[in-house]
Amino acid sequence: MRTFPRETSEFLPLTVTLDGDPVTDYEVALAPYGDRPEAWEMAMDLDDAKGVMIDALAPGYWSVWARVTDNPEVPVMLVDTIAIT
């Protein structure tokens, strides 16, 4: 599990796959561990990588979620768990 200090502002690259194939167009959400995601945003692009910015999160465990819009499915997946100290 990756750990970040609460003062950090840091990009977290994510690898999202569907049926073993990498996906480059997806949304992300951060939620306190055990909670369901509520607010989604498009994954951020940084230096040829896709992911989410870790910024201003309260201390504790956080779940990183991805949502892919694919016709007719819209898979939602838990892709990582991080700790904020």
Wavefront OBJ file of the C-alpha trace (Angstrom):
o trace
v 0.000 0.000 0.000
v 1.329 3.403 -0.947
v 1.539 6.016 1.809
v 1.447 9.787 1.321
v 1.835 12.615 3.859
v -1.307 14.760 4.152
v 0.647 17.804 2.948
v 1.515 16.222 -0.403
v 0.235 17.189 -3.804
v 1.290 14.264 -5.942
v 0.208 12.491 -9.114
v -0.721 8.826 -8.704
v -0.481 6.974 -12.045
v -3.079 4.245 -12.527
v -3.262 1.254 -14.822
v -6.846 0.363 -15.711
v -7.608 -2.740 -17.766
v -10.774 -4.366 -19.087
v -10.569 -7.984 -20.167
v -6.778 -7.683 -19.951
v -6.575 -4.707 -22.310
v -5.377 -1.285 -21.094
v -7.987 1.488 -21.052
v -6.981 5.125 -21.554
v -10.361 6.860 -21.328
v -11.816 6.589 -17.822
v -13.011 8.551 -14.815
v -11.561 8.384 -11.302
v -12.841 8.959 -7.790
v -11.297 8.962 -4.323
v -13.406 7.856 -1.361
v -12.654 7.130 2.285
v -11.979 3.407 2.652
v -15.250 1.516 2.944
v -17.311 4.275 1.302
v -18.658 4.249 -2.238
v -17.426 6.904 -4.705
v -19.656 9.957 -5.147
v -17.795 12.528 -7.263
v -16.145 11.408 -10.500
v -13.688 13.275 -12.739
v -11.787 12.395 -15.875
v -8.401 10.790 -15.229
v -5.569 13.313 -15.390
v -2.832 13.155 -18.042
v 0.739 13.753 -16.876
v 3.942 12.794 -18.718
v 2.343 10.084 -20.894
v 0.521 8.565 -17.886
v -3.085 8.626 -16.704
v -4.075 8.834 -13.065
v -5.348 10.969 -10.217
v -3.886 13.831 -8.187
v -3.505 13.134 -4.473
v -4.123 16.497 -2.821
v -5.638 17.754 0.450
v -6.922 14.386 1.681
v -7.647 13.816 5.365
v -5.490 11.275 7.194
v -6.693 7.687 6.892
v -7.188 5.055 4.221
v -8.623 6.011 0.832
v -9.954 3.898 -2.018
v -9.084 4.817 -5.598
v -11.851 3.940 -8.062
v -12.078 3.930 -11.866
v -15.188 3.988 -14.065
v -15.104 3.171 -17.760
v -17.970 4.107 -20.051
v -18.292 1.315 -22.580
v -21.425 0.587 -24.569
v -23.584 -0.997 -23.133
v -21.546 -1.573 -19.942
v -20.181 0.929 -17.427
v -17.737 -1.046 -15.255
v -16.717 0.466 -11.918
v -13.630 -0.968 -10.251
v -11.539 -0.489 -7.153
v -8.001 -0.013 -8.475
v -5.954 0.891 -5.394
v -6.009 1.712 -1.699
v -3.709 4.394 -0.284
v -2.863 5.647 3.192
v -2.651 9.344 4.095
v -0.588 10.086 7.204
l 1 2 3 4 5 6 7 8 9 10 11 12 13 14 15 16 17 18 19 20 21 22 23 24 25 26 27 28 29 30 31 32 33 34 35 36 37 38 39 40 41 42 43 44 45 46 47 48 49 50 51 52 53 54 55 56 57 58 59 60 61 62 63 64 65 66 67 68 69 70 71 72 73 74 75 76 77 78 79 80 81 82 83 84 85
